[in-house]
Amino acid sequence: MGFSGKVLPDLLSDEVVNRIAKKHSKAPAQILLRFLDEVVNRIAKKHSKAPAQILLRFLLQLGVAAIPKSVTPSRIKENFNIFNFELDGQDMSDLRACHSE
C-alpha cells in the first residue's frame, strides 16, 4: 500500500513535523545525560562546578561551539562561568570514553 498524493503532504505538514520534533527532541539529551551522570558528577565535584558547566567546558575544549539556553539569570551566569577552569587530560579522557561506549 503506497501513500496517495494527498496523504503524504498531510503526514509531512509543519504541524505534524513540529509536534514530533518537540516530543522527541529531549530524548537523546536525556539518554546522554543519564549515561554521563556518574562521570560528569564526579568531575563537577572535583572542580566545584555544576554538571552543565562541565559539559559546556568539555565542548569548549573540543572546539565545539555550544549555545546553551536559559531564561534564569543565575543559570545564564553559571553557563558563562566556564572560563575560569580547565578540564585535565583524565577528565577529557573519561568524558570521551563515555561517548564511545
N, C-alpha and C positions, 0 to 999 in steps of 0.2 A: 504494500500500500504506500503510495507516494503522497507528497504534500501537494495540494492544489495551489494554484497561484494566489488564491485569496487567503488561505490558511497560513502560509509561510510568512507573509508580511505581518499578520496578526501575532504570530509567535515571536517575531523579532521587533515588535513595537518598542519604542523608547520606554514606555511604562513597564513592560514586562522585563526588559533588559535591566533597567534601573532597580526594579524590585528584587531580581535575582542577585544582582551585584551587591546591593545593600545587605541582603540576608546572608550572603556568604563572604563578604569582604573581610570579616574579622577572623574567619576560621583559620587561615594559615598563620596569622599572628598569634592566635591563641595556642595553636599546636606548638609553634616555635617557642613561645614564652614558657609553656609548661615543660617542654623538653630542656630548655636552658635554665630553668628556675634554680636548680641547685647550684650550678656553676656560677651563674650571674649573682646570686645572693651571696655566695662565698666571696667573690671578687668585690662586690659592693661593700661588704663588711670590712674587708681588708683595706679599702681606700676611704672608708667612711662616706660613701656616696649612695645615692638611690640606684636601684637596678636600671631604671631608664637612663640614667647618666652613664652607666657602664656600657649599655648597648649603643648609645649615641657616640661615646668616646671610641668604642670598638670600630664603628663605621667610619668615624673621622680618621682614625689611624690606618684604616684600609684604603682611604682615599675616596670613600663613597659619600656623596652629598646626601644628607638626610634633612628632611623638612618636618620637624616634629610639630604636632598640632596640639594646642591647648588654649583654653579661654580663661584659665585660672591664673591670675598673676603670679602666685607662688610657684606654680608648675612651669610657667614661662621662664621665670628666673632660674629655676632648677635646671631646665633644659639648656639654658645658656651657660651655666656654670660647669662646663666640661673642659675648660681650657687651663685649669689650674692643677691638673694631674695628668699622668700618663700611665697607660697600661704597660706592664713589663712583658718581656718575651713569654713568660709562662702563662700570664693572663691571656695573651693573644692566642697562644697555642691551645689553651683549654677551650676558649670560645670557638676557635676554628674546628677543633675536634668535635664539638657538639654539632656543628653544622654538617660535618661529613658522616656522622653516624646514621 
